[in-house]
Amino acid sequence: MTSAIPLSTGIDPTPSRPRPRELSRHRVSGGLVVWSRCSCGRLRMAYAPDDPDPAGERPLTAGGGTPGCPDCDPGRA
């Protein structure tokens, strides 16, 4: 006898996209450097100073963005 799985199980049948993944974290003299791999595959670096700018500017980043990537596209809001 075969039983059907009800649709209300909460299991998403569609494959999910990869999530950004932190590769390493390093304490440096003025703050913290984090290397990560974006869901699109791009390698990224973020530097967060210990004493952030009071103007509220974002941390320094390197690695750019991939157009259309929901995680790193520079054109997204």
N, C-alpha and C positions, 0 to 999 in steps of 0.2 A: 504494500500500500504506500502510495506517495502522498505526502501532504504539501500543500502550497504554503509558501511564506507570505504572511500578510504584508501589505504595503506599508502598514503603520509601524514597522519594526524600528524605524529610525536609521536603517542602513542605507547609505547613499550608493546606488548602483553605478554611478559614474565615477571614473578615476579622478582623484584630486590632483591638483598641480603641486609640484614640490614647493616647499616653504623655504624662505631664506634661512641659511644655517651659519651660525657662528663657528669660525674655524679656530681662532686664537684670540687671546686677550693679554695685553702686555702693559704693565705699569711703567711709565717713562717719567722723566724728571718733572714734567709739567702737567701730567694728566694720565689719560688712559687711551691706548690705541687698540681698536678692535678690527680684526680681519674677518670678513664674512663672504659667503658665496650666495649670491642672489638666486631667486627661483629661476631666473633666465640663464643662469650659469656664470654671470659676470662676477669677477673678484672685486671686492670693495673694501676700502679702509675708512674708518671713522676715528677721528681724534676728538676726545672730549677733555677739555682742560679742567684742572682741579678748581680753578677760579674762573667760572664762566663769565662771559661778558654780561654786565647788568642790562644791556640793551635787549637781551633776549635773543641774540642771534643763534642760529643753529650751529652745531659742532662742525668742524672742518671735515670734509669727506673727499675721497679720491676714488676714481673708478668710473665716473660718469654714470650714465643711465642708458638703458636700451629702449628705444621708442616702442611703445605699446606694452611694455612690461608693467604689470599692475603694482610691482614693488619698487621699481627704481626709475620709471619714466620721468625725465625732468619736466615734461609738459603736463603731468597730472596735477590736479589741485591738491 
